[in-house]
Amino acid sequence: LSPEVFLSYNWGARSADGWTTQTIVKRFRRHIEAQSDCLCWLDVEGGMSAGDELLTKMKTGVEKAHVLVVFMSDFYVNSGNCKREFVHAVNHSKFMIPVIVPSEPGDSAGAGWTGPGAESKRWWKHAIEVCANPNTPDGAEVDWSYLNAFEPIDLREVGEEAAMTEVHKRILSRLYRGNYVRHAINLAVQIKDKITKWRRNSLALAEQRKGELDALMGEVPIHQRAAQSHSER
C-alpha cells in the first residue's frame, strides 16, 4: 500500500531525545495512523530502507500521497532536500497542511519558525525572508506563495494534542474526496447490484415454485380438489 500522507520536515536541532522536530513528527505520525485508516510516509521508521535512493523514494512518496503535512521551520526553508520535496509537491498540485514548529531557545532558534503565524495572512512570506537561496540544489525556484492557499496550524499557539486533532480532521476531509469518494460509490454500486441480483433470483424462485404448485394442482382431479378444500374448512 502507498502512504496517503507525506510528512515533510527538517529534523531540527540535536536534543537529548534525538532531533527536536523529528521527535514531534514521529508523534504526529503515530496519532494519524492510529486515528485514521491511512499510512504516513516518513523518511525514518519505514519510509526509507538501506540502499534506497533518497530522491527517487522522496519523489515517489510525494507523487502517490494525497496530502502533505509540512512542518514549517527556518531550517526547513533552508534545507535542500526539504525544498526539493516542496517544489515536487507544488508541481503535482498537492494539498498541504502547514504546521508551524516552535522555535528552540538559544542557537537552535532556526529549528522552529521565527515568523508570524495564522494571525497574518502573509505568514508564508517569512519563508522568503529567511531562505538564503530561493532555489533547490537542482536550480528549481521555490514558490513559497503556494502556501497562501492553506491555513497554518501553529504549535506555538495551540497544544500538540489539539494540533494533531486538527491535522487529522483536515486529512480525512481531503481523503474523503476524489479517490475515496469514488471507492465509496463503487462499493455502493456493488451492493446495489447484489441486492438487484438477489431480488431477481427470489422472483425467479417464486415463479418456479408457483409453476410447480400449479402443475401439482393440475394433476389432482377437480372433485378431489373440492373435497380437499371442504376438509380444510
HELIX and SHEET records of a PDB file:
HELIX    1   1 THR A   20  GLN A   35  1                                  16    
HELIX    2   2 LEU A   54  LYS A   64  1                                  11    
HELIX    3   3 ASP A   74  VAL A   77  1                                   4    
HELIX    4   4 GLY A   80  ASN A   91  1                                  12    
HELIX    5   5 GLY A  106  ALA A  111  5                                   6    
HELIX    6   6 LYS A  125  VAL A  130  1                                   6    
HELIX    7   7 TRP A  144  ALA A  149  5                                   6    
HELIX    8   8 GLU A  160  LEU A  175  1                                  16    
HELIX    9   9 ASN A  179  GLU A  219  1                                  41    
HELIX   10  10 ILE A  222  GLU A  232  1                                  11    
SHEET    1   A 5 CYS A  40  TRP A  41  0                                        
SHEET    2   A 5 VAL A   5  SER A   8  1                                        
SHEET    3   A 5 VAL A  67  MET A  72  1                                        
SHEET    4   A 5 PHE A  95  ILE A 100  1                                        
SHEET    5   A 5 ILE A 153  ASP A 154  1                                        
SHEET    1   B 2 ARG A  14  SER A  15  0                                        
SHEET    2   B 2 GLY A  18  TRP A  19 -1                                        
END                                                                             
